[in-house]
Amino acid sequence: MPRTIGGISGALQGSRRAQFFAELLEAQQGPELDSVLNAWWGRAMLDTDPDRDRIRAAAEAGTLPTTSMQDVRRRRQEFGGQ
């Protein structure tokens, strides 16, 4: 999904879309607007995930699998990243 106003609003439903537009209309151009778009893009991505209910429940229960930064760095190095 594009990280644009249209992409984000198209992925959100009902009151979440209205809340997105309310925050968007209050944000000033620049870092504040970028922050609103970034936050809502993440929420919109979760809304479009077919496993969203399972992921949300696991996050709320504290059982969502996590990865340490050390593991992320190691995996990046294994795959030729930095």
C-alpha positions in Angstrom: 0.0 0.0 0.0 1.4 3.4 -0.9 2.3 5.7 2.0 0.1 8.4 0.7 -3.1 10.0 2.0 -5.1 8.1 -0.6 -3.4 4.8 0.0 -3.9 5.1 3.8 -7.5 6.3 3.7 -8.4 3.6 1.2 -7.2 0.9 3.7 -9.0 2.3 6.7 -12.6 1.7 7.6 -15.4 3.9 9.1 -14.4 5.8 12.2 -10.7 5.0 11.8 -10.7 6.8 8.4 -12.5 9.7 10.0 -10.0 9.9 12.8 -7.1 9.8 10.3 -8.6 12.7 8.4 -9.2 14.6 11.6 -5.5 14.2 12.6 -4.4 14.9 9.0 -6.3 18.2 8.8 -4.8 19.4 12.1 -1.2 18.6 11.2 1.2 21.3 9.9 3.2 20.6 6.8 6.6 19.1 7.6 7.6 16.7 10.4 4.2 16.9 12.1 2.4 15.8 8.9 5.0 13.2 8.2 4.5 11.8 11.7 0.7 11.5 11.2 1.2 9.7 7.9 3.8 7.3 9.3 1.6 6.4 12.3 -1.5 5.9 10.2 0.3 4.0 7.5 1.3 1.4 10.1 -2.3 1.2 11.4 -3.6 0.9 7.8 -1.1 -1.9 7.1 -2.3 -3.8 10.1 -6.0 -3.2 9.1 -5.3 -4.9 5.7 -3.5 -7.9 7.2 -5.8 -11.0 7.2 -4.2 -12.1 10.5 -4.8 -8.7 12.2 -7.2 -10.1 14.8 -4.7 -12.8 15.8 -1.8 -10.4 15.8 -3.6 -7.8 17.9 -4.8 -10.4 20.4 -1.2 -11.8 20.8 0.2 -8.3 21.2 -2.4 -7.5 23.9 -1.7 -10.8 25.7 2.0 -10.3 25.5 2.6 -13.4 23.5 3.5 -11.9 20.2 6.9 -13.3 19.1 9.7 -10.7 19.2 13.2 -10.5 17.8 16.2 -8.8 19.5 18.2 -6.2 17.7 21.2 -8.6 18.0 19.3 -11.2 16.0 18.2 -8.6 13.5 21.9 -7.5 13.0 23.0 -11.1 12.7 20.4 -12.0 10.1 21.3 -8.8 8.1 25.0 -9.8 8.1 24.1 -13.4 7.0 22.2 -12.0 4.0 24.9 -9.6 3.0 23.4 -6.5 4.7 25.2 -4.1 7.0 
